[in-house]
Amino acid sequence: MKVVVYGAKGKSGSEIVKELVARGHQVVAVTRKAGEEPAGVTSVLDDASNPGKIAEVVKGADAVVSAIAPPADNTDVLIGLTDNLIEGVALAGGKNGGPRLLVVGGAGSLFVAPGVTLHDSGYLPEPYLPISASHIKVLGNLKKNQTIDWTYFSPAGFFEVGPRKGTFRIGKDDLIMGENGKSEISYADYAIATVNELENPQFRGQRFTAAY
């Protein structure tokens, strides 16, 4: 496949790029600043601010991954940038032969009890609430959208640097807890699950999650 990755230099984006390359896919890494890319990766500069430019970048791709991480002091930027990506993918063909969009999401909208999300549970530390709220709005906008083929991928509660185990559990809307009482996954294993979904779609027009 040809896959365009926005936010390709970030913690999740860089691991997704590595996993795609390791499996032989053609990768276009989109970043705001120039820099060296792994062998076999094409680099493009774009800040996702213009849907028309996004359409030019993603046209002809099989999939687009949004791994954009907004600044901590302005997390709502994520909402507008993702809306731009949705519009850009639609302009590039949308559901009528355009690329698929997979969004690296947040865990805050996952349910920890019937009708209670992690965001509203009181368990999420205060500093994480703004980015959680922004991700919840992004998921809501995707659910209302009928113009593109999308998937939203919520990580585990703890989404961090760690080993590449290669084993994890997949779910849909509920937070997955491990035997140790934690919900966690490494960026490397999240990348495996991302590319698995791109290669063998199971959650088109849906959200899913993965954790140990």
RAFENTA-V594939 format. One record per helix or strand of 2 or more residues. SS is the DSSP state (H for helix, E for strand). FROM is the first residue (numbers start at 1). TO is the last residue. Records with the same first field share a line. If there is no record, write none. Layout:
BEGIN
SS->FROM-TO + FROM-TO
END
This chain:
BEGIN
E->2-6 + 26-31 + 41-45 + 63-66 + 100-104 + 111-113 + 116-117 + 150-154 + 158-160 + 169-171 + 184-186 + 206-211
H->11-22 + 51-58 + 77-91 + 118-121 + 126-144 + 187-199
END
